[in-house]
Amino acid sequence: MKSSSKTLIVGCGYIGLPLARRLQEQGHEISAWVHSAASAEALSVCRFHRVVAGSVADPLLWNALAGEFDLVIHAASSGRGGAGSYREVYIEGIRQINARQPGARRLMVSSTSVYGQTDGEWVTEELPATPAAETGRILREAEEAALGSGAIVVRSAGIYGPGRGVLFEKFRRGEAVIEGDGSRWMNQIHQRDLVAALEHLVTTGEPGQIYNAVDDTPVTQRDFYAWCAELLRKPMPPYGPVNTERKRGVTNKRVSNAKLRATGWQPIHPSFREGLTADHSPK
């Protein structure tokens, strides 16, 4: 991938924006796509080549975005929306990218929520991904469309930091609950490590392949909260029922990053312990 590449980042937010900045520093000409005019305005200081605001499924916006790109990265999220939002952002978004930019190198950021395993086993990219949730099935359909066109799919674990981390913040606010006996495995990755993985795969990823982006250390829910309790010197959360409504449902698996590591990537934060310590240490 040449340094002067014309690059489109679809979803230039929590992950897409720091990735865009890193690629821009390398000489990429960045065009950014965001969902709202307010988000577009916030990017005015970035000196990107172009900023597009609106639905990634809108063909009129794609018509206006004339020209061919060398690299297109789909890093948009559903904004915690339901099935309708998932179809718009992922299925229709990938269809538009496939149709409009067939000659570009393409990456799609997906999620380890597509793995439906429930017995705590180690999961690799070669194992079946058969999610029970409707949103997970929509994501798998979008993945298949991306892979079938030669794109690289990156399945991200739960993202945290800096200044963002649902599980840690719930604990700090006293809203956390240990579900069941707390033995369900959780998989996470720090924002900086995911951005670095995407930057790395821009040049090293093999088209049509899937890579799990996750740190080295899955952790049970109980052990995660025990560490938080020690760090913040607060009591452990209460025990309660299993939440079946979450994005990852009742899945219980340990996701392997061995395939991504084999390409030469390694996480800055091998576990949540290093990541949260770095984020919350006095500056």
PyMOL commands that set and color helices and strands:
alter all, ss='L'
color gray80, all
select helices_A, chain A and resi 16-25+37-46+59-64+83-100+112-114+134-148+166-172+191-204+221-232+258-261+272-280
alter helices_A, ss='H'
color red, helices_A
select strands_A, chain A and resi 6-10+29-34+50-53+71-74+105-111+122-123+152-156+158-160+178-179+185-186+188-190+210-213+219-220+239-240+254-255
alter strands_A, ss='S'
color yellow, strands_A
deselect
rebuild
show_as cartoon
